[in-house]
Amino acid sequence: MQRNKLMNTKNTLITLGGLCLIGVVAFVFYPSQSKAGKCRYKIEPNISIEPYKSDAVRVGESYERMMGKYINTMDNRLGMADREFDKVSTKLDTMARGLSSMDKGFNKISKKLDAMENRLGMTDRGFDKVTTKLDIIEKKIDDLAKRLTAIEKTLNITEEIPKPK
C-alpha cells in the first residue's frame, strides 16, 4: 500500500507540475496576446496623383521626347560622320592625285596628236575633218588592241599588267 501511496503522490506531483507549467506558459503568452488585440496602428496613405493633362499637353511632351531622341541620334551619326570624313578625304586626295597624273598623260597624248596632225597636214580643216581624224585614230587603236590580244593569246599571257600608281 505504501507503494500505491507513493505512486499516487508521484502522479499527483507530476500532474500538479504539468498544470503549473501550463499556467506559467499561459500567463506569459496571454498578456502579449491581449495587448496585440488592443494595439492599433495609424496608416496614412501617401498617394500622389498627377494633375490632369489635356491631349494637347501630352502630344507636346511626346514631341519633345521624340525630338530629344532624334537630336541624340543625329549627334551620334555626325560623330561617326566626322570619323568617316577623314577616311573619305584621304581617299579623295588620292583620287585627285591620280586624276592630275591622268591629266598630265592626256596633255602628253594631246601634244603627240597635235604633232601627228601637223605632220599629216591636218591643221585648220574644221570640225568634220577632226571627227574623221578621230575615227581614223579610233580604228588604229582598235586594230592595235586586236593585234595585242592576238599576241597575248599566242604567248599564253593571262595576267593583267599592273597599272602604274
Order of alpha helices (4+ residues) and beta strands (2+ residues): alpha-alpha-alpha
